Amino acid sequence: MTIRTVSTTPFSDQKPGTSGLRKSVPAFQKPHYLENFVQSIYDTLNPAAGKTLALGGDGRYYNRPAIQIILKMAAANGIARVKVGQHGILSTPATSCVIRKYQTDGGIILSASHNPGGPEGDFGVKFNTANGGPAPEKVTEAIFARSKEIDQYKILDAPDVDIDTLGESKLGSMTVEVIDSVADYQALMKSLFDFDRIRELLTSGKFRMCMDSMHAVTGPYAHALFEKCLGAPAGTVMNGTPLEDFGGGHPDPNLVYAHDLVEILFGSNAPDFGAASDGDGDRNMILGRHFFVTPSDSLAILAANATLVPGYKDGIAGIARSMPTSQAADRVAEKLGVACYETPTGWKFFGNLLDAGKATLCGEESFGTGSNHVREKDGLWAVLFWLNILAVRQQSVQEIVQEHWQTYGRNYYSRHDYEGVASDRAQELVDRLQSLLPTLKGKSYGSYQVEYSDDFAYEDPIDGSISRNQGIRIGFTDGSRIVLRLSGTGTQGATLRVYFESFEPDPQKQHQDTQQALGELIAIAEDLAHIRHYTGMDKPTVIT
């Protein structure tokens, strides 16, 4: 085995987004492309020699070849040990769990999350730091800076490593430890939730659930947790085998892409509870019989019921939510007497709050929920949290949500996604709207009057760092909001996300159709932003 130093030239497009570097598979397969970015990560470890890393991915196409390249480069760069998930499988929250449990120096996660996979699909590389969370901006900026000047990378000439057999092997002087992908994560879940009570619920014969893993990474975890450990009948987990192309599906757990599960939960003889997770296991969708729980409501309900769960029986320190997420959690925080933090979109912004003990539960409207148990959002954790609440309260999902609305009021909330918009047209829309912001305060639109309009900026209360231009907010005097932002999670064109929120305190008015309840706000957004004109679309690609 010899270390080979390969000359290379920089690529100009290796700036990590909120969840690492995401590109199409063919982009990553270009000569030197993956290697350049990985070497840039290793160079910022400063030094890489002697470090221990975790490594795994969601099983999508190119996962296994990429792992071999990353391992051989790790050995060439003097890394001492890499803990890699068996078969190359390690969900994003499980990777965070492994980093924290074994106090590694960080980890590399191979995933494009909820984006489609396959030979022409998407791929991604993300670096998580020693706290288990996504690299903060100062780290991703350093990686990007290095990628713009890189002129060589190191790789070990060696046979591929066996990543299918548990145990240790040597790659040069580096130890490769193939670990059980599920065991550490399952042990952590057992420490947080009342598995005995959940098992009683799932084996009572009176309660049925359906878990859709969407042929993505959570299949092995869901089979181990729900069917083997908690006694749910075989078949409870659907689409539970990870596939490189996710079975041709789009592994995004929402009402559009998880349509198989939605049809089951809204069909005849529907189960009592349904859930779905995404490509890398960090997102979740929660359904009751003929009932959809918005992610914003889910966060608020978990917070309001946290003391029913053993891991949170002493209460929570605070709640953090992304700015576009509805303000339902704010009302719970106020009643509990704890702080509620509003951050930009991107889980990395929760890390400092969690590390400082300021927040316990976190959530984003994009189907991500989590807590201080790891430093990533965690789909199966959210499912177990809901099952624990259902087991204790012995009510249906719908009853729990509607009782919550009666207590706290209902935040009607929806997100409209316009996917694949020409990037220049999307930017024109944003630029035009930003130019209007100073003129909007005090203006009336239908029955709404503008109270504020701005481009959200966030000052981190822990380290004082400031993140600007995080999304356009138009707030009205009754507490309603319209938010617009361009998403950084896609790889083709731009995705415009438009968020609508309206608060309804009257229980008699809390059972309207969401889109009808928000109809006037939706019309105002079109009037202000000229969405159809700039996107060329008559309607959103996805409504959640």
Residue pairs with C-beta under 8 A, 6 or more apart in sequence:
1 156
1 157
1 158
1 171
1 172
2 156
2 157
3 76
3 154
3 155
3 156
3 157
3 172
4 76
4 154
4 155
4 156
4 157
5 152
5 153
5 154
6 32
6 35
6 152
6 153
6 154
6 155
7 151
7 152
8 32
8 35
8 36
8 150
8 151
8 152
8 153
9 32
9 151
10 36
10 147
10 148
10 149
10 150
10 151
11 32
11 33
11 36
11 147
12 148
13 23
14 21
14 36
14 37
14 40
14 143
14 144
14 147
14 148
15 21
15 140
15 144
15 147
16 126
16 127
16 135
16 140
16 143
16 144
17 488
17 489
18 134
18 345
18 346
18 347
18 348
18 488
18 489
19 113
19 124
19 126
19 134
19 346
19 347
19 488
19 489
20 109
20 124
20 125
20 126
20 127
20 134
21 37
21 124
21 125
21 126
22 112
22 113
22 115
22 122
22 123
22 124
22 489
22 490
22 491
23 33
23 122
23 123
23 124
23 491
24 120
24 121
24 122
24 123
24 491
24 492
25 61
25 62
25 117
25 118
25 119
25 120
25 121
25 122
25 123
26 119
26 120
27 33
27 123
28 34
28 62
28 66
28 123
28 125
29 62
32 153
34 66
34 69
34 125
35 69
35 73
35 153
35 155
36 147
36 150
36 153
37 125
37 143
37 147
38 69
38 70
38 73
38 108
38 125
38 153
39 73
39 77
39 150
39 152
39 153
39 154
40 143
40 144
40 146
40 147
40 150
41 108
41 125
41 127
41 143
42 48
42 73
42 74
42 77
42 79
43 146
43 150
44 139
44 142
44 143
44 146
45 51
45 105
45 106
47 78
48 74
48 77
48 78
48 79
49 77
49 78
49 79
49 80
50 78
50 79
50 80
51 79
51 80
51 104
51 105
51 106
52 79
52 80
52 81
52 82
52 83
52 102
52 104
52 105
53 74
53 79
53 81
53 82
53 83
53 104
53 105
53 106
53 107
53 108
54 82
54 83
54 84
54 90
54 95
54 98
54 99
54 102
54 104
54 106
54 107
54 108
54 128
55 67
55 70
55 71
55 82
55 83
55 84
55 85
55 90
55 107
55 108
55 110
56 67
56 84
56 85
56 88
56 89
56 90
56 91
56 94
56 95
56 107
56 109
56 110
56 181
57 63
57 66
57 67
57 85
57 88
57 89
57 90
57 109
57 110
57 111
57 217
57 280
58 89
58 91
58 92
58 110
58 111
58 113
58 216
58 217
58 242
58 279
58 280
58 281
59 87
59 88
59 89
59 216
59 217
59 242
59 243
59 244
60 110
60 111
60 112
60 117
60 118
60 121
60 122
60 123
60 244
60 245
60 246
60 279
61 117
61 118
61 119
61 121
61 123
61 244
61 245
62 123
63 88
63 110
63 244
64 88
64 163
66 110
66 123
66 125
67 84
67 88
67 110
67 163
68 160
68 161
69 155
70 108
70 110
71 82
71 84
71 161
71 171
71 174
71 176
72 155
72 156
72 157
72 158
72 171
73 153
73 154
73 155
73 156
74 82
74 171
74 174
75 156
75 158
75 171
75 172
75 173
75 174
76 154
76 155
76 156
76 172
77 154
78 173
78 174
79 174
80 174
80 175
81 174
81 175
81 176
81 177
82 174
82 175
82 176
82 177
83 98
83 102
83 104
83 177
83 179
84 90
84 161
84 163
84 176
84 177
84 178
84 179
85 94
85 95
85 178
85 179
85 181
86 163
86 164
86 165
86 166
86 178
86 179
86 180
86 181
87 163
87 164
87 181
88 110
88 163
89 181
89 217
89 220
89 242
90 98
90 109
90 181
90 217
91 181
91 185
91 217
91 218
91 221
91 280
91 281
91 282
91 380
92 109
92 111
92 113
92 217
92 280
92 281
92 282
92 376
92 377
93 185
93 281
93 282
93 370
93 374
93 376
93 377
93 378
93 379
93 380
93 381
94 181
94 182
94 184
94 185
94 221
94 281
95 107
95 109
95 128
95 132
95 376
96 107
96 128
96 132
96 133
96 374
96 375
96 376
97 132
97 184
97 185
97 188
97 373
97 374
98 104
98 107
98 179
98 184
99 106
99 107
99 128
99 130
99 131
99 132
100 131
100 132
100 374
100 375
101 184
101 188
103 130
104 130
105 130
106 127
106 128
106 129
106 130
106 135
107 127
107 128
107 132
108 125
108 126
108 127
108 128
109 125
109 126
109 127
109 128
109 280
110 123
110 124
110 125
110 126
111 124
111 126
111 217
111 279
111 280
112 121
112 122
112 123
112 124
112 279
112 491
113 124
113 278
113 279
113 280
113 282
113 283
113 489
114 250
114 251
114 252
114 253
114 257
114 278
114 279
114 283
114 489
115 121
115 122
115 124
115 250
115 251
115 252
115 279
115 489
115 490
115 491
116 122
116 245
116 246
116 249
116 250
116 251
117 123
117 244
117 245
117 246
117 251
117 279
118 244
118 245
118 246
118 248
119 245
121 245
122 491
126 134
126 135
127 134
127 135
127 139
127 140
127 143
128 134
128 135
128 375
128 376
129 135
129 136
129 139
131 351
131 355
131 375
132 374
132 375
132 376
133 347
133 348
133 350
133 351
133 354
133 375
133 376
134 346
134 347
134 348
134 351
134 375
134 376
135 143
135 348
136 348
136 351
136 352
137 348
137 465
137 467
138 465
156 171
156 172
158 171
158 172
161 169
161 171
161 176
162 169
162 178
163 176
163 178
164 178
165 178
166 178
166 179
166 180
167 177
167 178
168 175
168 176
168 177
168 178
169 175
169 176
169 178
170 176
181 220
181 221
182 220
182 221
182 224
185 221
186 221
186 224
186 225
186 229
188 373
188 374
189 195
189 225
189 380
189 381
189 384
191 311
192 309
192 310
192 311
192 312
192 373
192 381
192 384
193 309
193 310
193 311
193 384
193 385
193 387
193 388
194 309
194 310
194 388
194 391
194 392
195 229
195 230
197 388
197 391
197 392
198 230
198 384
198 387
198 388
198 391
199 229
199 230
199 231
200 391
201 207
201 387
201 390
201 391
202 209
202 226
202 230
202 231
202 232
202 236
202 387
203 231
203 232
207 272
207 273
207 390
208 236
208 271
208 272
208 273
209 226
209 232
209 236
209 271
209 272
209 273
209 274
209 275
209 387
210 236
210 238
210 261
210 264
210 265
210 271
210 273
210 274
210 275
211 222
211 226
211 236
211 237
211 238
211 240
211 274
211 275
211 276
211 277
211 383
212 238
212 239
212 253
212 258
212 260
212 261
212 274
212 275
212 276
212 277
213 219
213 222
213 237
213 238
213 239
213 240
213 242
213 276
213 277
214 239
214 246
214 247
214 249
214 251
214 253
214 257
214 258
214 276
214 277
214 278
214 279
215 239
215 240
215 241
215 242
215 243
215 246
215 247
215 249
215 251
216 239
216 242
216 246
216 251
216 277
216 278
216 279
216 280
216 281
217 242
217 279
217 280
217 281
218 277
218 281
218 379
218 380
219 237
219 239
219 240
219 241
219 242
220 240
220 242
221 281
221 380
222 237
222 240
222 277
222 380
223 237
223 240
225 380
225 384
226 232
226 236
226 237
227 233
227 234
227 236
227 237
238 260
238 261
239 247
239 249
239 260
246 279
249 257
250 257
251 257
251 278
251 279
252 258
252 278
252 279
252 283
252 367
253 275
253 276
253 277
253 278
253 283
253 284
253 285
253 367
253 379
254 285
254 367
254 542
254 544
255 262
255 285
255 292
255 543
255 544
256 542
256 543
256 544
257 542
258 276
258 285
261 274
261 275
261 276
261 285
261 287
262 287
262 292
264 270
264 271
264 274
265 271
265 274
265 287
265 288
265 289
265 290
265 291
266 290
270 289
270 290
271 289
272 288
272 289
272 390
272 396
272 397
273 286
273 287
273 288
273 289
273 386
273 387
273 390
273 397
274 286
274 287
274 288
275 284
275 285
275 286
275 287
275 379
275 382
275 383
275 386
276 284
276 285
277 283
277 284
277 285
277 379
277 380
277 383
278 284
278 367
278 379
281 378
281 379
281 380
282 347
282 368
282 370
282 376
282 377
282 378
282 379
283 366
283 367
283 368
283 377
283 379
284 295
284 298
284 367
284 368
284 369
284 379
284 380
284 382
284 383
285 292
285 295
285 367
286 293
286 298
286 382
286 383
286 386
286 397
287 293
287 397
288 396
288 397
288 398
288 401
289 396
289 397
289 398
290 398
291 396
291 397
291 398
291 401
293 301
293 397
293 401
294 326
294 365
294 413
294 544
295 325
295 363
295 364
295 365
295 366
295 367
295 368
295 369
296 321
296 325
296 326
296 328
296 329
296 363
296 365
296 411
296 413
297 326
297 328
297 401
297 404
297 411
297 413
298 363
298 369
298 382
298 386
299 319
299 321
299 325
299 328
299 329
299 361
299 362
299 363
299 369
300 328
300 329
300 331
300 332
300 404
300 408
301 389
301 400
301 401
301 404
302 361
302 363
302 369
302 382
302 385
302 386
302 389
303 316
303 319
303 329
303 332
303 333
303 336
303 361
304 332
304 335
304 336
304 404
304 407
304 408
305 389
305 393
305 400
306 312
306 315
306 316
306 360
306 361
307 313
307 314
307 315
308 388
308 389
308 392
308 393
309 385
309 388
309 389
311 373
312 360
312 361
312 371
315 336
315 338
316 336
316 338
316 359
316 360
316 361
317 338
317 339
317 357
317 358
317 359
317 360
318 333
318 338
318 339
318 340
318 341
318 353
318 358
318 359
318 360
319 329
319 330
319 332
319 333
319 338
319 339
319 340
319 341
319 359
319 360
319 361
319 362
319 363
320 340
320 341
320 342
320 343
320 349
320 350
320 353
320 354
320 358
320 359
320 361
320 362
320 363
321 329
321 330
321 340
321 341
321 342
321 343
321 362
321 363
321 364
322 342
322 343
322 344
322 345
322 346
322 349
322 363
322 364
322 365
322 366
323 342
323 343
323 344
323 345
323 456
323 458
323 470
323 471
323 473
323 483
324 345
324 364
324 365
324 415
324 471
324 483
324 485
324 497
324 499
325 363
325 364
325 365
326 365
326 411
326 413
326 501
327 411
327 479
327 481
327 501
327 503
328 408
328 411
328 413
329 340
329 363
330 340
331 408
331 409
332 408
333 339
333 340
334 340
335 408
339 358
339 359
341 353
341 358
341 359
341 461
342 458
343 349
343 350
343 353
343 458
344 456
344 458
344 467
344 470
344 471
345 364
345 366
345 470
345 471
345 485
345 487
347 362
347 364
347 368
347 370
347 375
347 376
347 377
349 458
349 460
349 467
350 359
350 362
350 370
350 375
351 375
352 460
352 461
352 462
352 463
353 359
353 362
353 461
353 462
354 360
354 362
354 372
354 375
355 375
355 462
356 462
357 372
358 461
358 462
359 372
360 371
360 372
361 369
361 370
361 371
362 369
362 370
362 371
362 377
363 369
363 370
363 377
364 377
365 413
365 415
365 499
366 415
367 544
368 377
369 377
369 378
369 381
369 382
369 385
370 376
370 377
370 378
370 381
370 382
371 378
371 381
373 381
374 381
386 397
389 400
390 396
390 397
390 400
393 400
395 403
402 510
405 507
405 510
406 507
406 510
409 503
409 504
409 505
409 510
410 503
410 504
410 505
410 510
411 501
411 502
411 503
411 504
412 500
412 501
412 502
412 503
412 504
412 512
412 514
412 517
412 518
413 499
413 500
413 501
413 502
413 514
413 518
414 499
414 500
414 514
414 515
414 518
414 543
414 544
415 497
415 498
415 499
415 500
415 543
415 544
416 497
416 498
416 499
416 500
416 522
416 540
416 542
416 543
417 487
417 495
417 496
417 497
417 540
417 541
417 542
417 543
417 544
418 495
418 496
418 497
418 498
418 531
418 535
418 537
418 540
418 541
419 490
419 493
419 495
419 541
419 542
420 490
420 492
420 493
420 494
420 495
420 541
421 493
421 494
421 495
421 496
421 534
421 535
421 536
421 537
422 493
422 494
422 536
423 493
423 494
425 534
425 535
425 536
426 486
426 493
426 494
426 496
426 534
426 535
427 486
427 494
428 534
429 484
429 496
429 529
429 530
429 531
429 534
429 535
430 472
430 484
430 486
432 529
432 530
433 472
433 484
433 528
433 529
434 455
434 472
436 453
436 528
437 453
437 454
437 455
437 472
438 453
440 450
440 453
440 474
440 528
441 450
441 451
441 452
441 453
442 449
442 450
443 449
443 450
444 450
445 524
445 527
445 528
446 520
446 523
446 524
447 520
448 476
448 477
448 478
448 480
448 520
448 521
448 524
449 476
449 477
450 474
450 475
450 476
450 477
451 475
451 476
451 477
452 473
452 474
452 475
453 472
453 473
453 474
453 475
454 472
454 473
455 468
455 469
455 470
455 471
455 472
455 473
456 469
456 470
456 471
456 472
456 473
457 466
457 467
457 468
457 469
457 470
458 466
458 467
458 470
459 465
459 466
460 466
460 467
470 485
471 483
471 484
471 485
472 483
472 484
472 485
473 481
473 482
473 483
474 481
474 482
474 483
474 528
475 481
478 502
478 503
479 502
479 503
480 500
480 501
480 502
480 503
480 521
481 499
481 500
481 501
482 498
482 499
482 500
482 501
482 521
482 524
482 525
482 528
483 498
483 499
483 501
484 496
484 497
484 498
484 499
484 525
484 529
485 496
485 497
486 494
486 495
486 496
486 497
487 494
487 495
487 496
487 497
489 495
496 531
496 535
498 525
498 529
498 531
498 540
500 518
500 521
500 522
500 525
501 518
501 521
502 517
502 518
502 521
504 510
504 517
515 522
515 543
525 531
526 532
531 537
532 538
